[in-house]
Amino acid sequence: MKTPLLSIPRCRPLLPGQVLVLLLALPGAAVASRPTASLETAPRVASSAARVADVVKGRITGGPGGEAIPGATIVEQGTTNGTSTDADGRFSLTVKPGATLVVSAIGFKSQQIAVGQRTSLEVRLETSTTDLSEVMVVGSRGLPRTDVERPSPVDVLNAKDLQLTGQTDLGQQVQFNSPSFNSAKTGVNGVANYADPASLRGLSPDQVLVLVDGKRRHQFSALNLNVTVGAGTVVTDLNAVPSLAIERIEVLRDGAAAQYGSDAIAGVINLGLNKSTGVATVKTQFGITQEGDGAQYLAGANYGVKLGKTNPGYLNMTLQYQRQEQTNRSDNYVGGIYTAFPALPAQPSATQIANENARRAERGVYPQVGQPFKVGVYGSNQANIYQGFFNLGVPVGGSGWSVYSFGGFSRKNILAYGFFRNAQPANVNFSPIHPDGYLPELPGRSDDYSGVVGVSRKLAGGWNLDFSTGYGYNYLDLNANKTSNPSMGADSPTDFYVGRSAFGQSTSEVNVSRNYEGLFGTKSFNLALGSQFRVDRFQLERGSPESYFVGPFALAAPATPTSPARTAKAPGSSGRPGIAPEDETNTTRSNVGVYVDVESDITARLLLTTALRYEKYSDFGSNVSGKFASRFKVTEGVSLRGSVNRGFRAPSLQQTFNSVTTSTVQSGAIVQTKQLRNNDPRLVPLGVQDPKAETSWNYSLGVAAQLGDNLLFTLDAYQIDISDRIINSERLIKGSGNTGIKALQTPAFDGISEIRFFTNAIDTRTRGIDLVTTYKTELTDASRLTASLALTFNATNIENTSDTPAALQAGTANRILLIDTVSIGLIERAQPRQKILLSATYQVGKFSITPRASYFGSVTAFEKPTATTAIPNPRHISQEFKGKTLFDLALVYNPAKVVSITLGANNLTNVYPDKVDSNRFASYSNGEIPYSRNVAQFGFNGAYYYTNVTLTF
């Protein structure tokens, strides 16, 4: 029997927004296993013939944990007399004697209840499995609203959607559910090995704000300085939160800096934590790739405890462990180990091959030239991940106060790899302690802590008060093992401590809000005010002395009667030089922000909302952001919506205070590349100014429609203009004339060969369209179908590039470029411009099947050519990697109410990205890197098969 969507009677006192409910999406099969709606009655009171009205009070709850339902509708049947529940699910309504109440809430099945002589009711609603109208929280401080009711687009991903992907990382679960979100794992890629770059609407990872239950989440500590997506940015590590602790994720696809502060240029991702009680979930999963590597093990448990009886609170806890074995997708090595071979596509001579084979035979380590073998590891990194999270909410007696707290811990031990170092004495990385070459192992440990505590209360006059304070901290300890400091020769150790990056953020905020009925003649008028105080701290701590030491072999030496000529050797631990004492950093900054937010149903059809926010930073000044949005209901099920907002992103401390020295050897000389802090006095004479905040104008226009009882459709077009976008400059080479920058020829830069710094150098424009459709229906009493199609088409282009400072350009004939083709390509073409997600779930009885198709559009990688590459454009070469479609399949069997067994295959047809053109790109590295590190499409591990067992009881 089909279950229709809720039909809510019209009632004069009832506000349009109050018919909506804050729906807490329930995990997995727990929804189906719970009992039907129940009614608990309070003591009866004596009847009286003289009664003309009764006051009925009560509380509305729902779901397996009996959570309060705010915004539920209570209507006296046959009348327009009604009300809605408050934040704790409570209501009070005056009704006629013998009345029947109709209780309804979005996401739940409605009930009819005869009041009789009762004055107090406890009603528990059953979840509706086919309801389309999920309610969003993020993006509004007013009444909870469904997507058709809201002025901005929001994707709601519930726990079941996330788990059905078969992915174990939270970031990858979102990747295959939200079309605007992009996150792809890479290998041999610096900081990206330890925290996946994740972006929204094709922008940078630091232009999306991450919240946890509406509170700002701290960022990762280390800056991504490699040539990959998000170069020069710092990410928020979604994978530091265990997936089992998440009840749902809301992805706000609209600028929201005026509402939440810096970083929300592309949008907001809100992680909604699990609040269920009385339900235990235990999950185990094992998976492996078609190649037989990359085995994954996951074991986790979630359990919630109800605290108290009369007005219960909750304590929900999660523990999770994950083991990831490495994969290796490198090609067979075609370079020389002991003899220098020419760069591809040129082939070695017969003499070179003979010399190489003779040396290989002598050493007995490698097969002969032409026989297959690998020297590198390029794929997913080996990882051990330990995580715990909690979520607490407790009413304080009958005072009206509630205390809440959440937080957790994550430890990730990750083993990454560098590039293979060959055994040719002329190689700057050659080490006598590794006579057959070596592959640096680069282990890292990332620890992440977070905690928030707050109090809330409904004050006199209808005001809601929320005060919270929280702290988040991340550090990354890096090592380099099985490597060498070549400049130390045979005296070098093989294992090094590289150093630590650390970032901490404390946030305290107060928020007050009130919803008025009929104010200024409106249907509803919600006013929210608040203030936030934030302190950030960034640290870099030195590594072991040998990791940055410049040894005696760092300079070349001519031949003597007793020794041959010596090639200069690279200083520092090869693969990852250590943090030197002069690069250590310990800096803080503070930020104060205040905002006002107004949201009003002017009429039953027209919703207007506006927000204004002022923030002042201790290190670079202040900024003002604003937003105006509207929704107009053409009919009850069709709405037009649009928004205009001015946002901003403050430069991160990891950008402005990052100082890293990298030493290499080029043409027999030590080349030292210095990442300069922006407060470095040496930048002042060059005319380089401190970075200021990026500012953006975001325009959005869309339509949302619920067509009948089963189909939801949203279409949104947008444009995001970002001015003064912060980038890391190109490597500026010291020198004069056409060979380098004359302005660096001063004593201040003695010993430094190249410099980099962060600067507001470009303006960009992003345009796109998002389409999301969902269809749900009950085919029979025992079967149902859910289908969805989501797609995005967008493009980011650089509209303007700032002039190079005159003092920096002075004396240099060639134009100095602060951003060149490779960096431009990372911004414009390294992420797919098209992404399409199609999925369907058919459930019949105890079985369900979910096929999925995911299309990732083409990407393009750019590279500066080698001297031997014949190309028409001497500045760059590029390669397009075609769009590909991945197919997934999941089969779920529920043999009992408490057991769910899943068999699944991701990338069922074993699709890989296009390979790097080895004839044109030096980045192929003789077979070590067959798939580009410069782009983020969908990964390169091929087909993956898994099974999991989930117990819910």
Secondary structure, 3 states (H helix, E strand, C coil): CCCCCCCCCCCCCCCHHHHCCCCCCCCCCHHHHCCCCEEEECCECCCCCCCCCEEEEEEEEECCCCEECCCCEEEECCCCCEEECCCCCEEEEEECCCCEEEEECCCECCEEEECCCECEEEEEECECCCCCCCEECCCCCCCCEEHHHCCCCEEEEEHHHHHCCCCCCHHHHHHCCCCCEEECCCCCCHHHHCCCCEEECCCCHHHEEEEECCEECCCCCCCCCCCCCCCCCCCCCHHHCCHHHEEEEEEECCCCHHHHCCCCCCEEEEEEECCCCCCEEEEEEEEEECCCCCCEEEEEEEEEEEECCCCCEEEEEEEEEEEECCCCCCCCCCCCCCCCCCCCCCCCCHHHHHHHHHHHHHHCCCCCCCCCCCCCCCCCCEEEEEEEEEEEEEECCCCCEEEEEEEEEEEEEEEEECCCECCCCCCCCCCCCCCCCECCEEEEEEEEEEEEEEEEEECHHHCEEEEEEEEEEEEEEEEEECCCCHHHHHHCCCCEEEEEEEEEEEEEEEEEEEEEECHHHCCEEEEEEEEEEEEEEEEEECCCHHHHCCCHHHCCECCECCECCECCCCCCCCCCCCCCHHHCEEEEEEEEEEEEEEEEECCCCEEEEEEEEEEEECCCEEEEEEEEEEEEEEECCEEEEEEEEEEEECCCHHHHCCCCEEEEEECCEEEEEEECCCCCHHHHHHCCCCCCCEEEEEEEEEEEEEECCCEEEEEEEEEEEEEEEEEECCCEEECCCCCCEHHHCCHHHCCCCEEECEEEEEEEEEEEEEEEEEEEEEEECCEEEEEEEEEEEEEEEEEEECCCCHHHHCCCCCCCCCCCHHHHHHHHCCCCCEEEEEEEEEEECCEEEEEEEEEECCEEEEECCCCCCCCCCCCCEEEEECCEEEEEEEEEEEEECCEEEEEEEECCCCCCCCCCCCCCCHHHHHHCCCCCCCCCCCCCCCCEEEEEEEEEC
